[in-house]
Amino acid sequence: MQESNKQKDNWQRPLCVDLDGTLLKTDIFHESLIQYICSNLLNLFRFLFLLVRYRKKSIIKNIVAKESNISLRNIPVNKDVLNFCMSEFRSGRKVVIASGCSEYIVNRLYSKFDFCSEIYTSSDQLNLIGENKAHKLVELYGEKGFDYIGDSKSDLAVWDKAFKSYLVGQEKKFPKVQYEKVFEKPKSSLKTLFYTIRLNRLVKSLSVFAPIFLFNTPESLVKSNFLSLVIASLLLSLLSISLYLINDLFDLEFDRRHLLRRARPVAAGKISIAKTVISSLGLSLFSIASVFLYFKLDVALAFLIFFIVGFLYSYKLKYLAIVDIASKAFLNLSRFYIGCLILGLSLNFEVCLFILLFIASFSCLDTYRILAQNLAVNGTLDNIKNPYGLNDLFFLKSFSVSLLTFSMISLLNVQIVNKWSGAFLLILSLYLFKGILNGKMKSYPLYYIINQRILQSAVVGFVIFFIIKQYVIA
């Protein structure tokens, strides 16, 4: 009888659950802030002004939440915690949301979690975290009159007043607390890291070596600048990773609506917004600072322009028809041009025209591939923000073929280009176009080459042949 009364008391205690990092895999304030800044870059300065004007974080939370217009439809949810809360609710227990999020946001989420009978959030006067949350719950239910699920250091004060404590995270993080149950967060694996940094796309940074094979580059120039080319390739890779992370932040809402991209670590909540921002800023600042310290001013400025255009591409340019293709072509051309600057090679108009047309054809081809893949997976193009429609797919395919054709015609007028390289590029291009037109190319063109044994053999064979002919026999 005593055991039965004890069980009854358990169900009379409300189960209080936090949102950020607990019931949700992400931080709502960080998501709102990113959306707020992404909607207008000038909002970054307005946010800094809010930090100076208002000392209470709760006021800033509410302002950002109301003006960000964040989409909550596909927000990543912690399924283990969700299932536990729903199980407790079905057993007759009251489930309460107690979160430091803005009241405006939580009210919108209330319909998503209809099993919650009450919600308590931050207001302009009170930031409901840490001691404030503990006092509020004690005031409502009494000390030891509730159970609590949390995930962070600020929840220690709440667990101290709770009857039973539940943790979302690693138990060793707060070893002094006795937990009734631990919902472990999956650790970031090596696969997650590779997926985040787009390891397969970093091969584009090897474009700095392309001038060696495309032009009749003297052996003395190659030997004296080879280390600089290696360093430039590594720094370009780091800068590209920072741009990919920035792109993931800009595309959060659209990635979550995409059947394939929703698995990206940032969109899925496997990597926090704060870590993504810090990593992006750190990599970009380190790369640009290293370039200005190691290379000459012209190379450093080329790196800086590459980063600025890459940032603008993620922010706005990729949503403009044709401009998106030109931007991608410019970024790929920048990698090649940096290699030319390091080697001290000058490019005349005919060479620039050939390279620009050739690279633009692949940029157009990649745009076509992305849209065709999205259409095949989702059955529509409406779930991604892009400037093209179904009727434009044929145009993109035809336009890419036209660009490649004109680039090959312009190649005939270029005297300094190694003819073996030109012939190899033509054969390689035709093979890649065959792959995309047949629907066999599902990834970026260079990554497609890496996964094709015939192309692997052709590329390796050409490199060996070129080195022997250019530097051994000569």
C-alpha atoms as one frame of an Amber mdcrd trajectory, in Angstrom:
protein
   0.000   0.000   0.000   2.891   2.317   0.850   4.573   1.443  -2.484   1.354
   2.260  -4.321   1.116   5.673  -2.633   4.735   6.363  -3.508   4.056   5.550
  -7.176   1.022   7.826  -7.060   3.170  10.661  -5.694   5.591  10.134  -8.579
   2.845  10.727 -11.119   1.588  13.773  -9.214   4.963  15.472  -9.653   5.132
  17.343 -12.957   7.902  16.516 -15.406   9.581  19.792 -16.385  11.661  19.794
 -19.560  13.989  22.354 -21.102  13.967  23.117 -24.844  17.442  24.185 -26.025
  19.712  21.157 -26.334  17.158  18.984 -24.525  13.801  18.521 -26.214  15.326
  20.256 -29.244  18.756  19.427 -30.659  19.540  23.071 -31.306  19.526  26.441
 -29.555  16.495  28.544 -30.519  18.138  31.885 -29.733  21.162  31.051 -31.893
  18.859  29.914 -34.705  16.819  33.108 -34.428  19.953  35.249 -34.396  21.366
  33.550 -37.501  18.057  33.985 -39.331  17.883  37.607 -38.146  21.339  38.392
 -39.531  20.909  36.339 -42.712  17.734  38.237 -43.624  19.775  41.452 -43.718
  23.494  41.697 -42.979  22.953  45.183 -41.552  21.057  43.504 -38.704  24.440
  42.430 -37.355  25.164  46.059 -36.457  21.657  46.445 -35.059  22.217  43.393
 -32.850  25.460  44.921 -31.540  23.503  48.091 -30.801  20.912  46.035 -28.870
  23.693  44.497 -26.776  24.864  47.971 -25.795  21.393  49.405 -25.241  19.793
  46.564 -23.265  21.562  44.851 -20.418  18.870  42.200 -20.035  19.409  39.289
 -22.389  15.707  38.398 -22.177  14.732  41.663 -23.928  17.211  40.997 -26.741
  15.863  37.440 -27.093  12.324  38.698 -27.588  13.314  41.401 -30.094  15.402
  38.989 -32.194  12.723  36.276 -32.020   9.952  38.608 -33.243  12.006  40.083
 -36.088  13.762  36.918 -37.285  10.634  35.129 -38.533  12.357  31.802 -37.944
  10.736  28.668 -39.368  10.041  26.030 -36.690   8.365  23.446 -38.898  11.453
  21.265 -39.440  13.399  22.137 -36.299  15.451  19.050 -35.216  13.917  17.287
 -32.205  15.594  14.919 -29.745  13.462  11.830 -30.379  14.559   9.984 -27.212
  13.487  12.852 -24.966  10.309  13.399 -27.005   9.286   9.733 -26.730   9.990
   9.740 -22.984   7.859  12.857 -22.423   5.007  11.439 -24.511   5.208   8.152
 -22.599   4.971   9.999 -19.282   2.070  12.060 -20.609   0.145   8.941 -21.711
   0.617   7.545 -18.213  -1.290  10.518 -16.829   1.602  12.726 -15.840   1.716
  16.500 -16.330   4.525  17.578 -18.684   5.693  21.188 -18.467   8.033  23.174
 -20.721  10.342  25.435 -18.697  12.655  27.223 -21.106  14.797  30.322 -21.332
  13.564  30.815 -24.915  11.495  33.784 -25.977   7.795  33.542 -25.144   7.041
  34.380 -28.787   8.979  31.314 -30.002   7.687  28.859 -27.415   4.068  29.821
 -28.089   4.634  28.901 -31.721   6.185  25.585 -30.670   3.312  24.795 -28.307
   1.197  23.248 -31.068   4.143  21.025 -32.037   4.314  19.604 -28.489   0.632
  19.308 -27.652   1.350  16.882 -24.802   2.648  19.797 -22.695  -0.015  21.202
 -20.379   1.898  24.322 -19.279   4.741  26.486 -20.606   7.012  28.911 -18.773
   9.406  31.104 -20.744  11.601  34.195 -20.552   9.934  37.585 -20.549  11.297
  41.126 -20.856  11.678  41.214 -17.069  12.999  37.687 -16.447  15.509  35.442
 -18.230  14.280  31.980 -17.239  17.568  30.113 -16.883  19.703  28.898 -13.984
  18.706  30.277 -10.572  15.734  32.153 -12.049  14.276  28.945 -13.439  14.920
  27.089 -10.170  13.104  29.798  -8.131  10.191  29.812 -10.566   9.658  26.031
 -10.449  10.025  25.951  -6.645   7.470  28.742  -6.400   5.051  26.746  -8.576
   5.562  23.192  -7.316   7.674  23.457  -4.171  11.203  22.220  -3.539  11.567
  18.570  -4.601   8.051  18.838  -6.000   9.014  18.326  -9.638  11.359  16.357
 -11.892  13.553  18.108 -14.433  15.254  17.269 -17.752  18.165  19.539 -18.726
  21.497  19.516 -20.507  23.779  22.381 -19.481  25.695  23.904 -16.588  22.940
  26.461 -16.017  20.604  23.566 -15.140  22.639  22.586 -12.071  20.631  25.002
  -9.922  17.376  23.464 -11.160  18.529  19.868 -10.606  19.453  20.843  -7.037
  15.789  21.721  -6.355  14.272  18.846  -8.361  13.217  15.492  -6.931  14.571
  13.515  -9.872  17.155  14.734 -12.371  17.394  13.721 -16.017  20.385  14.612
 -18.200  20.711  14.989 -21.961  24.434  14.592 -22.644  27.441  12.836 -21.172
  27.093  11.834 -17.506  30.765  12.604 -16.771  30.118  16.262 -17.624  28.325
  16.817 -14.277  29.437  13.863 -12.100  28.152  15.297  -8.786  24.497  15.082
  -9.829  22.582  11.847  -9.299  20.564  11.185 -12.446  17.462   9.070 -12.718
  18.142   8.632 -16.441  20.682   9.861 -18.981  19.809  10.543 -22.617  23.215
  10.463 -24.262  23.950  12.757 -27.163  25.732  11.027 -30.063  29.351  12.122
 -30.327  30.511  13.753 -33.548  32.165  11.017 -35.613  34.879  11.315 -38.242
  32.189  10.724 -40.870  30.205  13.687 -39.521  33.300  15.882 -39.705  34.040
  14.869 -43.303  30.417  15.471 -44.262  30.494  18.940 -42.712  33.705  20.119
 -44.389  32.747  18.559 -47.791  36.033  16.634 -47.968  35.257  15.462 -51.500
  35.027  19.062 -52.752  38.374  20.123 -51.337  40.040  18.555 -54.395  39.097
  21.814 -56.152  41.903  23.476 -54.199  44.347  21.431 -56.275  43.476  23.790
 -59.148  46.455  25.914 -58.082  48.640  23.183 -59.676  46.702  23.272 -62.957
  48.903  25.957 -64.618  51.847  23.530 -64.422  50.040  21.045 -66.671  48.124
  23.486 -68.843  51.042  25.717 -69.829  54.619  24.995 -70.814  55.842  26.002
 -67.369  59.658  26.055 -66.961  61.033  23.434 -64.590  62.877  26.075 -62.566
  59.616  27.883 -61.782  57.928  24.668 -60.667  60.782  23.652 -58.335  61.189
  27.084 -56.748  57.453  27.596 -56.140  56.221  24.068 -55.437  56.134  24.518
 -51.645  54.221  27.788 -52.078  51.673  25.981 -54.250  51.209  23.301 -51.571
  50.689  25.942 -48.860  48.278  27.869 -51.085  46.285  24.679 -51.723  46.033
  23.962 -47.983  44.984  27.522 -47.137  42.418  27.495 -49.949  41.019  24.278
 -48.474  40.669  25.869 -45.029  39.067  28.969 -46.531  36.673  26.781 -48.538
  35.691  24.876 -45.380  34.842  28.171 -43.650  32.692  29.144 -46.657  30.902
  25.772 -46.595  30.090  26.313 -42.916  28.794  29.824 -43.673  26.692  28.370
 -46.488  25.191  25.806 -44.074  24.148  28.635 -41.752  22.531  30.615 -44.557
  20.724  27.506 -45.865  19.472  26.068 -42.569  15.781  26.357 -43.407  16.118
  25.099 -46.971  18.417  22.194 -46.054  15.846  20.943 -43.528  13.192  20.861
 -46.237  15.449  18.863 -48.575  15.293  15.066 -48.337  19.069  14.671 -48.700
  20.486  17.901 -47.290  18.499  17.612 -44.068  21.112  15.054 -43.022  23.851
  17.694 -43.084  25.279  17.907 -39.533  24.410  21.584 -38.974  20.845  21.237
 -40.287  20.316  18.008 -38.316  21.542  19.562 -35.067  24.576  17.263 -34.801
  26.848  20.300 -34.696  25.688  23.361 -32.763  25.210  26.791 -34.322  27.753
  28.294 -31.906  30.465  25.771 -32.855  29.746  26.315 -36.545  30.090  30.099
 -36.242  33.275  29.880 -34.143  34.842  27.318 -36.507  33.993  29.383 -39.576
  35.370  32.605 -38.117  38.483  30.873 -36.822  39.309  29.146 -40.115  38.694
  32.232 -42.245  40.730  34.562 -39.997  43.587  32.059 -39.723  43.687  31.449
 -43.489  43.579  35.110 -44.504  46.127  36.130 -41.845  48.474  33.313 -42.937
  48.179  34.359 -46.585  49.082  37.984 -45.856  52.062  36.839 -43.738  53.449
  34.270 -46.193  52.593  35.467 -49.725  53.027  38.678 -51.675  50.285  41.297
 -51.661  48.814  40.319 -55.052  48.339  36.683 -53.980  46.912  37.751 -50.603
  44.407  40.065 -52.291  43.364  37.244 -54.631  42.632  35.086 -51.563  40.661
  37.915 -49.960  38.571  38.489 -53.108  37.953  34.722 -53.302  36.564  34.757
 -49.755  34.404  37.858 -50.310  32.851  36.484 -53.502  32.322  33.087 -51.813
  30.555  34.774 -48.916  28.361  36.866 -51.228  27.575  33.751 -53.258  26.230
  31.967 -50.171  24.342  35.047 -49.031  22.716  36.353 -52.214  24.380  35.620
 -55.573  23.330  31.975 -55.817  19.686  33.058 -55.879  20.176  35.129 -59.058
  19.834  33.373 -62.431  23.066  33.234 -64.496  24.817  35.303 -61.794  25.069
  32.124 -59.700  26.836  30.321 -62.555  29.172  33.278 -63.155  29.981  33.400
 -59.429  30.869  29.705 -59.259  32.986  30.088 -62.386  34.781  33.060 -60.830
  35.539  31.088 -57.647  36.992  28.188 -59.627  38.928  30.591 -61.847  40.321
  32.300 -58.729  41.922  29.056 -57.592  43.596  28.680 -60.985  44.645  32.338
 -61.068  46.249  32.098 -57.615  48.440  29.293 -58.986  49.420  31.523 -61.918
  50.317  34.393 -59.578  52.517  32.149 -57.443  54.297  30.803 -60.541  54.639
  34.303 -61.989  52.739  33.455 -65.188  50.970  36.215 -67.097  47.648  35.495
 -68.823  46.640  37.212 -72.046  43.044  37.735 -73.214  42.832  34.493 -75.249
  43.984  32.379 -72.310  41.572  34.088 -69.883  38.698  33.629 -72.334  39.410
  29.921 -72.771  39.747  29.268 -69.031  36.682  31.325 -68.153  34.468  29.597
 -70.753  35.791  26.163 -69.800  35.216  26.671 -66.074  31.839  28.361 -66.657
  30.672  25.306 -68.619  31.385  23.090 -65.609  29.716  25.563 -63.244  26.616
  25.521 -65.443  26.807  21.741 -65.586  27.008  21.523 -61.791  23.939  23.779
 -61.438  22.049  21.487 -63.803  23.196  18.425 -61.808  21.993  19.889 -58.492
  18.562  20.807 -59.884  18.127  17.474 -61.670  19.099  15.584 -58.523  16.681
  17.612 -56.421  13.892  16.970 -58.930  14.600  13.228 -58.896  14.677  13.000
 -55.085  11.915  15.437 -54.111   9.813  15.502 -57.284   9.829  19.312 -57.225
  12.110  22.344 -57.243   9.883  24.339 -54.891  11.545  23.081 -51.700  14.814
  24.855 -52.431  15.350  28.559 -52.999  16.693  28.793 -56.537  16.125  31.092
 -59.538  15.353  28.281 -61.979  12.263  26.295 -62.865  11.551  23.045 -64.675
  11.656  24.753 -68.067  15.204  25.968 -67.388  16.760  22.503 -67.089  17.043
  22.089 -70.853  18.465  25.620 -71.135  21.167  24.868 -68.532  22.119  21.639
 -70.282  22.334  23.342 -73.689  24.112  26.401 -72.292  26.816  24.277 -70.656
  27.450  22.414 -73.942  27.656  25.737 -75.791  30.143  27.157 -73.289  32.358
  24.085 -73.592  32.219  24.263 -77.397  33.254  27.925 -77.435  36.034  27.209
 -74.940  37.458  24.515 -77.233  37.259  26.905 -80.209  39.071  29.598 -78.241
  41.722  27.018 -77.281  42.753  26.792 -80.943  43.878  30.433 -80.813  45.927
  30.025 -77.645  49.605  29.522 -78.369  51.054  29.069 -74.887  48.751  26.208
 -73.861  50.308  22.761 -73.967  48.534  20.944 -76.823  48.603  17.611 -75.015
  46.827  19.252 -72.083  44.251  20.807 -74.401  43.480  17.470 -76.049  43.235
  15.754 -72.676  40.835  18.424 -71.366  38.610  17.957 -74.408  38.424  14.163
 -73.986  37.874  14.508 -70.232  35.119  17.077 -70.766  33.267  14.922 -73.279
  33.367  11.952 -70.904  32.015  14.039 -68.025  29.238  15.478 -70.152  28.269
  11.994 -71.207  28.000  11.055 -67.518  25.748  13.984 -66.646  23.523  13.685
 -69.710  23.033   9.962 -69.034  22.103  10.753 -65.450  25.036   8.778 -64.020
  26.827  11.717 -62.392  25.318  12.238 -58.924  28.130  14.267 -57.386  30.476
  17.147 -58.160  32.354  16.570 -61.485  35.813  16.275 -59.903  34.480  13.808
 -57.314  32.867  11.883 -60.156  36.321  11.561 -61.749  37.790  10.196 -58.527
  35.150   7.445 -58.409  35.551   6.342 -62.054  38.319   3.812 -62.640  38.678
   4.677 -66.321  39.062   8.373 -65.541  41.380   7.597 -62.641  43.683   5.680
 -64.967  43.463   8.418 -67.617  44.331  11.208 -65.167  47.231   9.294 -63.553
  48.515   8.226 -66.960  48.408  11.758 -68.293  50.220  13.198 -65.277  53.002
  10.596 -65.572  53.263  11.105 -69.338  53.337  14.890 -68.948  56.055  14.839
 -66.287  58.243  12.453 -68.314  57.798  14.435 -71.551  58.125  17.863 -69.990
  60.838  17.405 -67.390  62.660  14.093 -67.997  62.991  13.784 -71.758  63.351
  17.542 -72.220
